[in-house]
């Protein structure tokens, strides 16, 4: 009853391109400064800029209006990730939301006008095009939330202003990237002057500013990297020529990583970091430290983008003063290996001594390495190229412009000798099965290794060498050496167009307020086939209504009850509309979907579609052992939820492919949605792995009792839209990062090893990080805010909670996640 196309293409993107950004490395104490020649408007102005986080956990000043003292107008990201606005004696506020997504770009607009009679109009802050509610922000002790009317602020005066440094102590240097910095003197503007929503993708994207700048206004685009002078790197590209002086910045800090083409950086595979390990310099400089196993994942790094097709190229510079005995190559994102081991167990890499190694669960030392290229040393540039368009994929390496010959030399002009990665690397049940990223690791416990990565953003490796002129097959990137024919830089412009460009065409969360009567919710972009709604304020049931069983027929996620048919009363979810659904209740809220009046409700809505990896199957139990059931996904389902809806009462029955280390072993396990029970070895699924056309049940009340009617919800991961996966906890508030390939809109998860509740969070009930307002599918409780929760990031989610329900050490947590936006089109979270 739906389309069966899973692969396709759609065009999306903005018309305005940003050429370059400027990288700030905290340890270099970088800054830009400029002193106006005259005093101008200190009451009304607008600052607009894009920024990308580098090292988090320390305060970094983005803008300082008076760098000569501690009183200037300041914009900073504090050590806890909050956005801080300050002007001494005038106002002091900081956000509740946190900014700690290192993998993509934020847009920030701060618009001031103290002449406004209404205090809330004197300060306006926009993040990614959305105006912040400053009434919810934190307030400094004894400070004003808004400046007094007509108050002068410490900006646009004849005092030195700074970008990247604070006047507090001449410190608090910014760490990360800044792009497209506009200052408008004398006018308070909205974010729409500098950006717009792309109608195809829903992404907030930059647009060309068309207005004037005023006397002390300026526009810095950092595009002239021919020198590090005020007329080049600090050039004001407005008509004002208010040029800024760079300090402790090099020409290589002007990079092509921008809000319109976001490049990969590095992320440690596991947190917290090993002692002495670090990633700095725009998250491209990696130091492993020594003293623990070379392959341990809290000292090995992987690219922030993963791919499952195509040809890809990157370069790695061996840092002086570190060991050259690195392992540089590729691997899947493997923080979630089944055994909870410390060492990554799936990778292919060149060892610094020249040999090439593989770890694939099939070959082991000393039968897993071969002669390849020559030994490396500090100052060498290792070239890494992998080809995923052949099966199995191939890994090639080279050094300083020449490729390995397979006999211990790097003397080939083009890729020749390769390591066959083996299908086991691609099919083993790692967290991102079939996807690879670039990887750097130490070659041994005694080796303190270091590399600077270039995924195409900087061929000087932060000024370590002269710039190259190489670009990829699509003309993107800045490489020291020419990439192989057909090879691409790892950047969003090169990521494949996802099948689903706008996830909100297939899944969305809607909020509404009950009215105790009839109400149509019409804010969806599709007609839903499954509506799961819940009263957020009261202890009432979770209600599931689908288009297969029909309207007004609800199942309760938190009970083992059979279907309640409310059609005779014309109550419940009574219609599926082209853009939503209708709910009917009574004044007392007896039907629990639109009352009592004034109560807040949430509804999670899905469209049934093979394209979106979601199928609904109704069947009648046969009592046979085993019994196969047909489905229409076209791929094997990774999660199946089954409930009897007429006949016998029994628990919800659940299969998840990541409960155990392999899909085959997971098929021997069974869980239930309506209880907090752990998953147990059980015959429900006949110990049989689902296929692209069928799933198998046993004669059991929860999924195949004779003559009972059952409904099955089947889910399969879709790149950029949904992920059925698992992660292993570390018991630390600096919890696991889980790569999904999209910015999440919804996550449902459970500890599969222990007796603990199911949990669900979304981006509508909690719009900013950390996302911590939870509901529990197996309980009728109202929503509850946890301490930290998760961060929803541009390419996955980060667990910020150390409590057992989300992050018990070595425990496996299974999850089902849906996207707000694919990584290709995602702003920072």
C-alpha positions in Angstrom: 0.0 0.0 0.0 3.0 2.3 -0.5 5.8 3.0 -3.0 8.7 0.7 -3.0 11.5 3.0 -4.2 14.3 3.4 -1.6 17.0 5.0 -3.7 16.7 8.3 -5.6 17.9 11.8 -5.8 16.6 15.3 -5.2 18.2 18.7 -5.7 18.6 21.1 -2.8 21.0 23.8 -1.9 21.3 27.6 -1.5 22.4 30.0 -4.2 24.8 32.0 -2.1 28.2 30.5 -1.4 30.7 31.5 1.3 34.2 31.1 0.1 36.3 30.8 3.3 36.2 30.9 7.1 38.9 31.8 9.6 40.2 29.1 12.0 41.1 30.2 15.6 43.3 27.8 17.6 43.1 28.7 21.4 46.7 27.7 22.1 48.0 30.2 19.5 46.2 33.1 21.3 44.7 34.3 17.9 42.7 37.5 17.5 41.7 40.2 15.1 41.6 43.9 16.3 40.5 47.2 15.0 40.1 50.7 16.6 37.5 53.0 15.1 38.6 56.5 14.4 35.4 58.1 15.7 32.5 57.4 18.1 29.3 56.4 16.4 26.1 54.6 17.5 26.5 52.8 20.8 22.8 52.2 21.2 21.7 50.5 17.9 23.7 47.9 16.0 23.6 44.4 14.6 26.3 41.7 14.6 25.8 38.6 12.4 28.3 35.7 12.1 28.6 32.0 11.6 30.7 29.8 13.9 31.8 26.2 14.3 32.9 24.9 17.6 36.5 23.7 18.1 37.6 22.5 21.5 34.8 22.7 24.0 34.9 23.0 27.8 36.6 26.4 28.0 35.3 30.0 27.6 35.9 31.5 24.2 35.2 35.1 23.3 33.8 35.6 19.8 33.4 39.4 19.9 34.6 42.2 22.3 33.4 45.8 21.9 36.2 47.2 24.1 39.3 45.1 24.3 41.1 47.6 26.6 39.2 46.7 29.8 36.7 44.3 31.2 33.6 46.5 30.5 33.0 46.1 26.8 30.1 44.6 25.0 30.9 40.9 24.8 29.6 37.8 23.0 31.2 34.5 24.1 30.6 30.8 24.5 31.2 29.9 28.1 33.0 26.7 29.3 29.7 25.0 29.9 28.6 25.7 26.2 26.2 28.5 26.9 26.0 31.7 24.9 27.0 34.7 27.0 26.0 38.4 26.4 27.5 41.1 28.6 28.1 44.8 29.0 29.5 45.9 32.4 26.8 47.6 34.5 24.3 47.4 31.7 23.1 43.8 31.3 24.4 40.2 31.7 22.6 37.1 30.5 23.5 33.7 29.2 21.5 31.0 27.4 20.0 27.8 28.9 20.7 26.0 25.6 24.2 24.8 25.0 26.4 25.1 21.9 28.7 22.1 21.7 28.2 20.6 18.3 31.7 20.4 16.7 30.5 19.0 13.3 28.6 21.8 11.7 27.9 25.5 11.7 25.7 27.8 13.8 24.4 31.2 12.7 24.1 33.9 15.3 22.6 37.3 15.1 22.7 39.7 18.0 20.6 42.8 17.3 20.6 45.7 19.8 18.5 48.9 20.1 18.3 50.5 23.5 16.1 53.3 22.2 13.2 50.9 22.1 10.4 51.6 24.7 9.7 47.9 25.2 12.6 46.3 27.0 12.3 43.0 25.2 12.9 44.7 21.9 16.3 46.2 23.1 18.1 42.8 22.7 17.3 40.2 20.1 19.2 37.0 19.5 18.7 34.7 16.6 20.2 31.2 16.3 19.9 29.5 12.9 17.2 31.9 12.0 15.0 31.4 15.1 14.7 34.2 17.7 15.6 33.2 21.2 13.2 33.8 24.1 15.5 35.8 26.4 13.1 35.7 29.2 14.2 32.1 29.8 17.9 32.9 29.8 20.0 32.9 32.9 20.5 36.3 34.6 23.6 37.5 36.3 23.4 38.3 40.0 22.1 41.9 40.4 22.2 42.4 36.6 19.6 43.6 34.1 18.1 41.2 31.7 17.7 44.0 29.2 19.7 47.3 28.9 18.0 50.4 30.4 16.3 52.5 27.7 18.7 54.8 25.7 21.7 53.3 27.5 25.0 53.4 25.6 26.8 50.1 25.1 30.6 49.8 25.0 31.0 49.4 21.3 31.6 51.5 18.2 33.7 53.9 20.2 37.4 54.9 19.8 38.5 51.8 21.7 40.1 48.7 20.3 37.5 46.0 19.4 38.5 42.4 19.1 37.3 39.2 17.5 38.6 36.0 19.2 39.8 37.6 22.5 38.2 39.0 25.6 39.1 42.2 27.4 38.6 40.5 30.7 42.2 39.3 30.8 43.5 39.5 27.2 42.6 35.8 27.2 39.5 33.6 26.7 40.5 33.2 23.1 38.1 31.7 20.7 38.6 28.1 19.6 36.9 27.1 16.3 35.9 28.8 13.1 34.2 32.1 12.3 32.7 33.0 8.9 30.8 35.8 7.2 31.1 38.4 10.0 28.8 41.5 9.5 28.6 44.5 11.8 25.8 47.0 11.0 26.3 50.3 12.8 23.1 52.2 13.5 20.4 49.6 12.6 18.8 46.7 14.4 18.1 43.9 11.9 16.5 40.5 12.0 18.2 37.2 11.0 16.3 37.3 7.7 18.7 40.1 6.5 21.5 37.5 6.5 19.9 34.1 6.0 16.9 32.2 4.7 15.2 28.8 4.9 15.9 26.6 1.9 12.4 25.5 0.8 13.7 22.1 -0.5 15.7 21.1 2.6 14.3 23.2 5.4 17.9 24.2 6.3 18.8 27.7 7.4 21.3 29.0 4.9 23.2 32.2 4.4 22.2 34.8 1.8 24.0 37.9 0.5 23.4 41.0 2.8 22.1 43.8 0.7 22.0 46.7 3.1 24.4 49.4 4.3 26.9 49.1 7.1 27.0 52.5 8.7 30.2 54.4 9.6 31.8 51.8 12.0 30.2 48.8 10.3 32.3 46.1 8.5 32.1 42.9 6.7 34.9 40.2 7.1 34.8 37.2 4.8 38.5 36.1 5.3 38.8 35.3 1.6 42.1 37.0 0.9 44.7 34.6 2.4 47.6 36.0 0.3 49.0 37.4 3.6 48.2 38.0 7.2 47.8 41.8 7.1 44.8 44.1 7.7 44.5 44.5 4.0 44.4 40.8 3.3 43.2 38.3 5.9 41.6 41.2 7.9 40.2 43.0 5.0 36.9 44.8 5.4 35.0 43.8 2.3 32.3 46.5 2.8 32.8 49.9 1.3 34.1 51.2 4.6 37.6 49.7 4.6 37.5 49.2 8.4 40.2 46.6 8.1 41.2 44.4 11.1 44.7 43.4 12.2 45.4 39.7 12.5 47.5 38.5 15.4 48.9 34.9 15.7 47.0 33.8 12.6 48.6 32.3 9.5 47.5 32.2 5.9 46.6 28.6 6.4 44.0 29.6 8.9 41.8 30.9 6.1 40.1 27.6 5.1 37.5 26.5 2.7 35.4 24.9 5.5 32.3 27.1 5.4 28.6 27.2 6.2 27.8 26.4 2.6 30.3 23.5 2.3 31.0 21.9 5.7 34.1 19.8 5.8 34.9 16.8 8.0 37.0 17.2 11.0 38.2 14.7 13.7 36.4 13.2 16.6 37.8 10.8 19.2 36.1 7.4 18.9 35.3 7.2 22.6 35.1 9.6 25.5 36.4 10.7 27.9 39.8 11.1 26.3 42.8 9.1 27.5 45.2 11.1 29.6 47.3 13.3 27.3 45.2 12.7 24.2 43.8 15.7 22.4 42.2 17.1 19.3 42.8 20.8 18.6 43.5 23.3 15.9 39.9 23.3 14.5 39.6 19.6 15.4 42.2 18.6 12.9 45.4 18.2 15.0 45.4 14.9 16.8 47.7 13.7 19.6 47.3 10.1 20.8 49.4 10.1 24.1 51.2 7.0 25.2 51.0 4.5 28.1 47.9 2.7 27.1 47.0 0.4 24.2 47.7 2.0 20.8 44.3 1.0 19.4 42.2 2.1 22.4 39.3 4.2 21.2 39.6 7.0 23.7 42.9 8.0 21.9 42.1 7.1 18.3 40.2 9.5 16.1 37.8 9.2 13.2 36.4 11.6 10.7 33.1 13.3 11.5 31.6 12.1 8.2 31.1 8.5 7.2 30.3 7.2 3.7 29.1 3.9 2.2 29.9 4.5 -1.5 32.2 6.5 -3.7 35.9 7.2 -3.8 37.4 9.4 -1.0 40.8 11.0 -0.3 42.5 12.7 2.7 46.0 13.7 3.8 47.7 13.4 7.2 50.8 15.4 8.3 53.1 13.8 10.9 53.7 16.3 13.6 57.3 17.1 14.6 58.2 15.8 18.1 55.7 12.9 18.0 56.2 9.3 17.0 55.7 8.6 13.3 54.5 5.1 14.1 50.9 5.9 13.6 48.1 3.7 12.1 46.5 5.8 9.4 43.6 4.4 7.3 39.9 3.8 7.6 37.3 2.1 9.8 33.5 2.1 10.6 32.4 4.1 13.6 32.8 1.4 16.3 32.1 2.9 19.7 29.4 0.3 20.0 31.2 -3.0 19.4 29.4 -5.8 21.0 31.9 -6.8 23.6 32.6 -3.4 24.9 36.3 -3.8 24.2 38.7 -0.9 24.5 40.4 -1.5 21.2 38.7 -0.9 17.8 38.3 -4.2 16.1 37.5 -3.3 12.5 39.9 -1.2 10.5 42.5 -1.1 7.8 45.6 1.1 8.1 49.1 1.7 7.1 51.6 1.4 10.0 54.2 4.1 10.2 57.0 1.5 9.6 55.5 0.9 6.1 53.4 -2.3 6.4 49.7 -2.3 5.9 47.4 -4.0 8.4 43.8 -5.2 8.7 41.5 -6.0 11.6 38.3 -7.6 10.5 37.4 -10.4 13.0 38.7 -12.9 10.4 42.4 -12.5 10.3 44.8 -12.1 13.2 48.4 -11.3 13.9 50.8 -12.3 12.5 48.7 -13.1 9.5 47.0 -9.7 9.1 49.7 -7.5 7.7 51.8 -7.2 4.5 54.6 -5.3 3.0 53.2 -2.1 1.4 55.1 1.2 1.4 58.1 2.9 2.9 58.6 3.9 6.6 57.5 7.4 7.6 59.0 10.2 9.6 58.0 13.5 11.0 57.1 16.0 8.4 55.8 13.4 6.0 52.3 13.7 4.5 50.5 10.3 4.3 47.9 10.1 1.5 44.9 7.9 2.1 42.5 6.9 -0.7 39.7 4.4 -0.4 37.4 3.1 -3.1 34.0 1.9 -2.0 32.7 1.4 -5.6 34.4 -1.9 -5.8 33.5 -5.0 -3.7 35.1 -5.5 -1.3 36.4 -1.9 -0.9 40.1 -1.1 -1.4 42.5 1.0 0.6 45.4 2.7 -1.0 48.1 4.8 0.8 51.1 6.9 -0.3 53.6 9.4 1.0 54.7 12.9 -0.1 53.0 12.7 -3.5 53.9 9.1 -4.4 51.9 5.9 -3.9 52.9 2.6 -2.4 54.1 -0.2 -4.8 53.3 -3.1 -2.4 57.1 -3.9 -2.2 58.1 -1.5 0.5 58.5 1.7 -1.6 56.4 4.8 -2.2 57.4 5.4 -5.8 54.2 5.1 -7.9 52.6 8.1 -9.6 49.1 6.8 -9.2 47.4 4.3 -6.8 48.5 0.8 -7.5 49.0 -1.6 -4.5 46.0 -1.8 -2.3 44.6 -3.6 0.8 41.4 -5.4 0.2 39.2 -4.4 3.1 37.2 -7.6 3.0 33.5 -7.9 3.1 33.7 -8.7 6.8 34.6 -5.1 7.7 31.5 -4.0 5.8 29.1 -6.6 7.1 30.1 -7.1 10.7 27.6 -5.7 13.1 29.3 -2.5 14.0 27.2 0.6 14.8 27.4 1.9 11.3 27.6 -1.3 9.3 28.7 -0.6 5.7 30.0 2.9 6.4 33.6 4.0 6.6 35.5 7.0 7.8 39.2 8.1 7.9 41.0 7.0 11.0 44.2 7.8 12.9 45.5 5.8 15.9 48.8 5.1 17.7 50.8 2.2 16.5 51.6 1.0 20.1 51.3 1.8 23.7 54.7 3.4 23.9 54.1 5.6 20.9 52.8 9.2 21.4 51.7 9.8 17.8 50.4 13.0 16.2 48.9 14.0 12.9 47.2 17.0 11.3 44.4 15.9 9.0 43.4 17.6 5.8 40.1 16.6 4.5 40.4 19.3 1.9 40.1 22.4 4.0 43.8 23.3 4.5 46.8 22.0 2.5 49.2 23.9 4.7 48.3 21.8 7.7 47.9 24.9 9.9 51.1 26.5 8.4 53.3 23.4 8.7 54.1 23.4 5.0 53.5 25.4 1.8 50.0 25.2 0.3 49.2 22.8 -2.5 46.9 23.2 -5.4 45.0 19.9 -5.5 41.3 19.7 -5.8 38.9 16.8 -6.0 37.0 15.4 -8.9 34.2 17.9 -8.3 36.6 20.9 -7.9 36.2 21.0 -4.1 39.0 21.1 -1.5 42.5 22.3 -1.1 45.0 19.4 -1.1 48.8 19.3 -1.0 48.7 16.7 -3.7 46.3 16.0 -6.6 43.7 13.4 -5.5 43.4 10.2 -7.6 41.0 10.3 -10.5 37.4 10.3 -9.3 38.3 10.8 -5.6 36.4 13.3 -3.5 37.0 15.4 -0.5 34.9 14.6 2.6 32.5 17.5 2.7 28.8 18.1 2.6 28.8 19.2 -1.0 30.1 15.7 -2.0 27.8 13.7 0.3 25.2 11.9 -1.8 21.8 13.5 -2.0 19.7 11.5 0.5 16.6 9.6 -0.6 14.6 11.7 1.8 15.7 15.3 1.6 13.0 16.6 4.1 12.4 14.0 6.9 9.3 16.0 7.9 7.6 14.6 4.8 7.5 11.1 6.5 7.9 11.7 10.3 7.2 14.5 12.6 6.3 15.4 16.2 3.4 17.7 16.8 2.3 19.4 20.0 -1.3 20.5 20.8 -3.4 21.6 23.7 -6.5 19.5 24.5 -9.9 21.2 24.2 -12.1 18.5 25.6 -14.0 18.2 22.4 -13.1 17.9 18.7 -9.9 19.2 17.2 -8.0 18.8 13.9 -4.2 18.9 14.0 -3.1 20.1 10.6 0.6 21.0 10.9 2.0 17.9 9.2 3.3 17.7 5.6 1.8 14.3 5.0 -1.1 12.1 5.9 -0.1 9.9 8.8 -0.5 6.1 8.9 0.5 5.8 12.6 -0.3 8.4 15.3 1.1 7.8 18.8 -0.2 10.4 21.2 0.2 11.0 24.9 -1.1 13.5 27.5 2.1 15.2 28.7 0.6 16.6 31.9 -1.2 13.6 33.3 -0.8 9.9 34.1 -2.7 8.6 31.1 -2.0 5.9 28.5 0.1 6.0 25.4 -2.4 5.7 22.5 -1.5 4.2 19.1 -3.9 4.4 16.1 -3.0 3.3 12.6 -4.5 3.3 9.2 -4.5 -0.5 8.8 -6.7 -1.3 11.9 -8.6 2.0 11.3 -9.5 5.2 13.1 -10.9 5.2 16.7 -9.1 1.9 17.4 -6.3 2.4 19.8 -3.7 0.2 21.3 -1.9 1.2 24.5 1.9 1.0 24.5 2.1 0.8 28.3 -0.4 -2.1 28.8 -1.0 -5.6 27.4 -4.6 -4.8 26.6 -6.1 -5.7 23.2 -7.4 -2.9 21.0 -10.0 -0.5 22.4 -12.6 0.2 19.7 -14.0 3.7 20.3 -15.7 4.1 16.9 -19.1 3.6 18.4 -18.5 6.6 20.6 -16.9 8.5 17.7 -14.0 9.3 20.0 -10.2 9.0 19.9 -8.2 9.6 16.7 -11.2 9.7 14.4 -9.6 10.7 11.0 -6.3 10.7 9.2 -6.1 14.0 7.2 -3.9 14.9 4.3 -1.9 17.1 6.6 -2.7 15.7 10.1 -5.4 14.0 12.1 -8.6 14.7 14.1 -9.0 13.8 17.8 -12.2 13.8 19.7 -12.7 13.5 23.5 -15.0 14.6 26.3 -14.6 17.3 28.8 -13.1 14.8 31.4 -10.6 13.4 29.0 -11.9 9.9 29.3 -10.5 9.0 25.8 -7.1 10.5 26.7 -6.4 12.1 23.3 -7.8 15.6 23.5 -8.8 16.2 27.1 -9.2 17.5 29.7 -9.2 21.0 28.2 -5.9 22.8 28.7 -3.7 19.7 29.0 -0.7 19.5 26.8 -0.4 16.7 24.3 2.3 15.3 22.0 1.8 13.1 18.9 4.5 11.3 17.0 3.4 10.6 13.5 4.7 8.3 10.7 3.9 7.8 7.1 4.0 4.2 6.0 6.5 3.9 3.1 9.2 1.6 2.0 11.1 4.8 1.0 11.0 5.7 4.7 11.7 2.2 6.0 8.4 1.8 7.7 5.7 -0.9 7.1 2.5 -1.8 8.9 1.4 -5.5 8.6 -1.8 -7.0 10.0 -2.1 -10.8 10.2 -4.1 -13.5 11.8 -2.4 -16.0 14.1 -2.1 -19.6 12.8 -0.6 -21.3 15.8 2.0 -22.9 13.4 5.7 -23.4 14.3 7.2 -21.5 12.5 5.0 -19.1 10.5 6.4 -16.6 8.0 4.8 -13.2 7.5 5.3 -11.1 4.3 6.2 -7.5 4.5 6.8 -4.8 1.9 10.0 -3.0 3.1 12.2 -4.4 0.3 15.0 -4.7 2.9 15.3 -6.7 6.1 13.6 -5.0 9.0 15.9 -4.1 11.9 13.2 -3.5 14.5 9.8 -5.2 14.7 7.0 -4.3 17.2 4.0 -6.7 17.3 0.8 -6.6 19.3 -2.3 -8.7 19.4 -5.3 -6.4 18.9 -8.2 -8.9 19.0 -8.3 -12.2 21.0 -5.9 -12.8 23.9 -4.2 -10.2 26.0 -0.4 -10.4 26.0 2.7 -8.2 26.0 3.9 -6.3 23.1 6.6 -8.3 21.3 9.8 -6.7 20.1 12.7 -7.7 17.9 15.8 -5.5 17.6 18.8 -6.4 15.5 21.4 -5.0 17.9 20.4 -6.6 21.2 23.3 -9.0 20.7 26.6 -8.7 18.8 25.1 -10.1 15.5 21.7 -10.0 13.9 21.5 -13.8 14.0 22.0 -13.9 17.8 19.7 -11.0 18.2 16.9 -13.0 16.5 17.0 -15.4 19.5 16.1 -12.6 21.9 12.7 -11.1 22.7 11.7 -7.9 24.4 8.4 -6.1 25.2 7.4 -2.5 24.8 5.0 -2.4 27.7 7.4 -3.6 30.4 10.8 -2.6 31.7 12.0 -6.2 31.3 15.4 -6.9 29.8 15.6 -8.8 26.5 15.6 -12.6 27.0 16.4 -15.6 25.0 13.0 -16.6 23.7 11.4 -18.6 20.8 9.1 -15.8 19.6 11.0 -15.1 16.4 11.9 -18.7 15.8 15.6 -17.8 16.1 15.3 -16.7 12.5 16.7 -13.4 11.0 14.1 -11.4 9.1 14.7 -11.1 5.3 13.8 -8.5 2.7 10.4 -10.0 2.2 9.4 -12.0 5.4 9.7 -12.2 9.2 9.1 -15.4 11.2 7.0 -16.0 14.3 6.3 -18.9 16.6 3.1 -20.2 18.2 3.0 -17.8 21.1 0.3 -15.5 22.4 2.5 -12.5 21.8 2.7 -13.0 18.1 1.1 -16.1 16.6 -1.8 -17.6 18.7 -4.4 -19.2 16.5 -7.2 -16.9 15.3 -5.9 -13.9 17.2 -5.3 -10.7 15.2 -1.9 -9.0 15.2 -0.5 -5.7 14.1 3.2 -5.4 13.3 5.2 -2.2 12.9 8.5 -2.8 11.0 11.4 -0.4 10.8 14.6 -0.4 8.7 17.3 2.3 8.7 17.3 4.8 5.9 20.4 6.9 5.3 19.9 10.5 6.5 16.4 9.7 7.8 16.3 6.9 10.4 18.6 4.7 12.4 17.9 1.4 14.2 21.1 1.0 16.3 22.8 0.5 19.6 25.4 2.1 21.8 27.4 1.0 24.8 27.5 3.2 27.9 30.6 4.5 29.6 29.1 5.6 33.0 30.4 9.1 32.5 28.7 12.5 31.9 31.0 12.8 28.9 29.0 9.9 27.4 29.2 8.1 24.1 28.6 10.0 20.8 26.3 8.0 18.5 26.7 8.6 14.8 23.4 8.5 12.9 24.2 10.5 9.8 21.5 13.1 10.6 20.4 15.6 13.2 17.9 13.7 15.3 14.3 14.7 15.9 13.3 11.7 18.0 15.0 9.0 19.9 13.4 6.0 21.6 15.8 3.8 23.6 16.2 1.1 26.3 18.8 -0.7 28.3 18.5 -4.1 26.7 20.6 -5.9 29.4 18.7 -4.9 32.5 15.3 -4.2 34.0 14.9 -0.5 33.1 12.2 1.7 31.5 11.9 2.6 27.9 12.5 6.4 27.2 11.7 8.8 24.4 12.7 12.3 23.7 12.1 14.7 20.7 13.0 18.1 19.4 9.5 19.6 19.8 8.9 19.2 23.5 12.6 20.2 24.1 13.8 22.4 21.3 17.4 23.0 22.5 20.3 21.1 23.9 20.5 19.3 26.2 17.3 17.4 25.3 16.1 16.0 28.6 12.3 16.1 28.7 11.3 12.4 28.6 8.3 10.2 28.4 8.2 6.4 29.1 6.4 4.2 26.7 5.9 1.4 29.3 4.5 3.8 31.9 1.5 6.0 31.9 3.4 8.8 33.7 3.5 12.4 32.5 6.7 13.8 31.1 9.8 14.3 33.3 13.0 16.3 32.9 16.2 14.5 33.6 19.4 16.2 34.7 21.3 16.3 31.4 19.8 14.0 28.8 21.2 14.0 25.2 22.6 16.6 22.8 21.0 16.4 19.4 23.9 17.1 17.0 24.2 17.6 13.3 25.4 14.1 12.7 24.1 12.1 15.7 23.5 12.4 19.4 25.8 12.7 22.4 24.8 11.1 25.7 25.3 13.7 28.5 23.8 11.7 31.3 25.8 9.3 33.5 22.7 7.7 35.1 22.0 4.0 34.5 18.8 4.6 32.4 21.0 6.0 29.6 24.6 5.3 30.3 25.6 2.5 32.6 29.1 1.4 31.9 29.4 -1.5 29.4 25.6 -1.8 29.1 24.1 -2.1 25.7 21.3 0.4 24.8 19.2 -0.2 21.7 17.5 2.8 20.0 15.2 3.9 17.2 15.9 7.4 15.9 14.4 9.7 13.2 15.8 12.8 11.6 15.1 16.4 11.7 17.5 16.9 8.9 20.2 14.8 7.0 23.8 15.7 7.9 24.3 17.0 4.4 21.7 19.8 5.2 22.0 20.1 9.0 23.0 23.2 10.9 24.7 22.6 14.2 22.5 21.5 17.0 
